[in-house]
């Protein structure tokens, strides 16, 4: 196994920071007005489930959408997979642009919007969320979002039940999940 010096690791982290900040300097669009409230409701539900609400530490949320990792997107397995076509198609379409996010999250805990992914400090990576554009079905009852949460990333499916968005844990909550 190859070992790298602390200098090499620092250099690699700095290069990654420059690459990531270059992405955030791309022109950013506002979220589509038609779906803005629904998108923030989806994001908020996903963040609450992923990070919880009992922790009083400040959560960091990247202030723009990520590209959504569209290349590996697929329907959940099973006989109902055809029901996901509309939201997957909408997801691909919505992730052709990057969107600016605002402080409109309802996550029951403190959070800050930040421009870039936080850098590891003293051996620990701060918890943060990076969200893609959201894809919806025509009835706005199903959604799909790609979310990075610290080192992990994956596609999450959500369903609207009695007016509230919930993560559909029955439908492969980490489709295409990996370490970022």
Secondary structure, DSSP 8 states (H G I E B T S, - for coil): -----HHHHHHHHHHHHHHHHHHHTS--EE--GGGHHHHHHHHHHHHHHHH-SS--S-EEEESB-B-TTGGG----SSTTGGGGHHHHHHHHHHTTS-EE--S----SS-EEEESS----BTTB---EEEEB--EE-TTS-EEEEEEEETTEEEEEEEEEETTEEEE-TTS-TTEEEEE-
